[in-house]
Amino acid sequence: MNIGEILLKLWNNSGFAYIIAQFGEGGWQNFVMILIGCVLLYLAIVKKFEPLLLCGIAFGCILTNLPGAGLYNQELWTNFMTEGHPAYHSYGTILKEGGLLDFFYIGVKTSIYPCLIFMGVGAMTDFGPLLSNPKSLLLGAAAQLGVFVAFFAARASGMFTALEAAAIGIIGGADGPTAIFLTTKLAPHLLGAIAVAAYSYMALIPMIQPPFMKLLTTPEQRKIKMEQTRTVSKTEKIIFPILVALFVSLLIPDTAPLIGCLMLGNLLKETGVTERLSDTVQNALMNIVTILLSTSVGATMVGSNFLTGQTLLIIVLGVVAFILSTCGGLLGGVVMCKLTKGKVNPLIGSAGVSAVPMAARVANKEGQKANPSNFLLMHAMGPNVAGVIGSAIAAGFLLLVFGG
């Protein structure tokens, strides 16, 4: 074989030749998705939009759309989900015929990654503010409003099934791992769009929430200084995760994987005798799983699935869900402010979405703008961690109703 034949063969087997030859029949979709992956990398690196996750998602998106690389094979997962197909629910087929990203994605499909992420979140979370002010649970519940409104809006559009609408609605919880957990169970073909929407809106909290804070609260309410909460004992902090894991898992068994891992991580932090385990969960394990999870999610952003009218509508419904969840928490805060005769600053209600601790920081920042001597961070952390529990319960409820 001469040099010309070698070069011709090299060209014919390259992804460049595929994109050019098949441009009108799907090749353009790969090209567009690679560009989208580059844009997401720009947002992650330059604009710092959730960089720890968005970098992996963006690079996974680029890798999965490289023609001929065979890193992720959508048809294998389609067969995996097709009842009656020889490969139905056969991980053996995936391991035998799949590529690298197919192997990574098994951890998403089995819900291992989202649950381990929740364990890390639990190990990094202090439930003290919630325990010192149990009323915060009500604000975390109020901030789930967007989840259910977005569900009904998605169904009303006529473009989504009940299972798909439930997965879209959970974006309103502002909880990436929960969104991935539920979407994998109910609508795995929408995972890329829902994950990108969820993490993008979490990163945009400092831009999205403040206008609605000012719209739904008065200047006088934003100036309210809240009294220092009581000190929570170590015994309370140890008993709390055990009781919550038992009660919530018995109430809604479908949420046991998320709540169980969340509370186990928190228990490791609070016992005082498992520092090594807590440190591992917070750092090494969390970092490893984040890499695998984000790259796997990016792998699902195959051009033929992602570049649809459904994806655009998911982005719109996602921001609507997030805004309504913020408004639900704020309105709950306003009601609580009136019932307590001005002892609760309603801004802390906006932290009822489960983006920890960013939402609490935004509430604190807006409170200080209204009153420089106002310090709402610890007060806002109560609704914030309540939102983590609330979003997991909402996901468990939706899975119970629609998961069969």
Beta strands, then each sheet from edge to edge (+ up, - down):
end
